[in-house]
Amino acid sequence: MPMSDAAVIIGAGQGAAQVAISLRQGGFRAPVVIIGAEPYLPYQRPPLSKKFLSAPQAAESLFLRPHAFWRDQEVTLQLGTAVGAVDRGRRCVTLTDGRELAYASLVFATGTFARALPIPGVDRHGVHSLRSIEDVRRLRTELDSARRVVIIGGGYIGLEVAAVMRSEGRDVTVVEAEERVLKRVTGKTMSGFFDAFHRDKGVDIRLNIRAAGIAGDERVRSVRTSQAEELPADVVLIAAGACANDELAAAAGIRCRDGILVDETARTDSPGIYAVGDCTRFPSRRYARRLRLESVQNAIDQAKVAAASILGRAETYDPVPWFWSDQYDLKLQIAGLADDHDSEQLIGDVAAPRFSVEYRKSGRLIAVDAVNDGRAHMMARRRIAQETAAEMAIGT
Ligand SMILES: Cc1cc2nc3c(=O)[nH]c(=O)nc-3n(C[C@H](O)[C@H](O)[C@H](O)COP(=O)(O)OP(=O)(O)OC[C@H]3O[C@@H](n4cnc5c(N)ncnc54)[C@H](O)[C@@H]3O)c2cc1C
């Protein structure tokens, strides 16, 4: 295989698009190739569980850039085909259609896949997960004749879908294994608020209960719970989290641990190979540990740093993460990471509703969740950046 000066990017999502854009903006002149398993131009996923789910439009409405942009930027997109193997020695990738492509720099931007549940019946018709345009299409088709929707998982995606389904007048049940919704991502006050808000809208939330099986014949008929209850269902959504697509990297001998391990410059342990976005686990001095994030902010900002690294510029990544979630007419904006806070403080008017919750650890502000208060969110990002700036040791 002849030597190449190309940058090859695996995955055609948010992170991949940004690497390509930043490479060109930074003056990268060699070929840039994006390989994407899905048949679409790079698109944004957040609307899939929000506006796009409630009113599906043409796929183009989600595209991050139109076709002409990629053509003008001379970014080659190989879509509807996946990378099946990476040969680090020969510096080339093999596509599942058999073609080989040589690279000088390789970027993994492979994202995540929906976590499967190890319970019987998940392959019945009517059982869904939600990560892609095709997933929304499949789900929407079945909703025409579905009144009862059971959602397994009370995280962001589960609750966003619950809000859309309830707004359409369907019977919605959310099954959550933990003792509160959104437990992984927020504190007790905010969980309590969203729990009450959904119940008030008529969502049946079942806490401390696991889905034990999905019953029916060819089609789903009900979800059986760990308490031997049968929850009738025409459609089931499994929203039980996501796992990093790191198998390809691991098979190529790149260090992974529930995510592709990168340093603060988005480099893997293999020279010339980088990774960005949902599929990575990166060191954060700010939070004194390695993080694997699933957010647009993370994909974009880490992609910019990967492009800088490819261009030979010294930039590092250690963000104050931020995220948002839209449910009914509520806009939740999250700054920072709250998971190991030791105190939380409510500010504002919950009844309005317009308020925020501040999370501290050892007196330092580490995260703020704001509901319908964009100003509090923006200020929080600055305040958290200041209060978490001190360098901390990072566990590996
Ligand atoms: C329903 C939903 C709602 C969301 N809502 C929000 C939100 O409100 N706010 C927010 O900040 N974030 C949200 N997110 C998360 C956000 O969309 C992701 O963090 C972001 O898309 C990550 O970008 P990425 O480039 O890392 O991965 P992705 O955008 O997931 O792209 C990865 C791509 O790589 C492809 N791929 C994988 N393996 C291969 C291979 N071997 N060869 C070729 N292609 C491959 C995949 O098919 C996929 O298209 C949401 C996600 C979902 C699914």
The ligand as a Gaussian input file, in Angstrom:
#p B3LYP/6-31G(d) Opt

LIG

0 1
 C      -31.625000      10.306000      21.100000
 C      -30.410000      11.113000      21.507000
 C      -30.592000      12.358000      22.107000
 C      -29.485000      13.110000      22.487000
 N      -29.671000      14.344000      23.058000
 C      -28.600000      15.104000      23.395000
 C      -28.745000      16.415000      23.925000
 O      -29.864000      16.881000      24.146000
 N      -27.647000      17.149000      24.190000
 C      -26.387000      16.667000      23.980000
 O      -25.396000      17.352000      24.233000
 N      -26.200000      15.420000      23.474000
 C      -27.274000      14.637000      23.184000
 N      -27.090000      13.379000      22.669000
 C      -25.712000      12.860000      22.552000
 C      -25.022000      13.347000      21.309000
 O      -25.830000      13.178000      20.186000
 C      -23.725000      12.578000      21.159000
 O      -22.940000      12.845000      22.299000
 C      -22.943000      12.947000      19.905000
 O      -23.659000      12.623000      18.757000
 C      -21.596000      12.242000      19.909000
 O      -20.932000      12.418000      18.693000
 P      -19.907000      11.309000      18.176000
 O      -19.318000      11.848000      16.926000
 O      -19.013000      10.917000      19.281000
 O      -20.811000      10.040000      17.876000
 P      -22.067000       9.881000      16.935000
 O      -22.682000      11.194000      16.600000
 O      -22.933000       8.882000      17.609000
 O      -21.472000       9.278000      15.590000
 C      -20.821000       8.034000      15.543000
 C      -21.018000       7.441000      14.168000
 O      -19.998000       6.473000      13.943000
 C      -20.549000       5.441000      13.176000
 N      -19.675000       4.260000      13.293000
 C      -19.447000       3.489000      14.393000
 N      -18.574000       2.518000      14.100000
 C      -18.215000       2.671000      12.803000
 C      -17.347000       1.982000      11.932000
 N      -16.632000       0.916000      12.340000
 N      -17.250000       2.405000      10.655000
 C      -17.955000       3.482000      10.231000
 N      -18.787000       4.170000      11.002000
 C      -18.923000       3.777000      12.282000
 C      -21.924000       5.262000      13.778000
 O      -22.777000       4.569000      12.887000
 C      -22.337000       6.722000      13.988000
 O      -23.027000       7.208000      12.872000
 C      -28.178000      12.599000      22.270000
 C      -28.012000      11.337000      21.673000
 C      -29.110000      10.599000      21.306000
 C      -28.918000       9.255000      20.673000

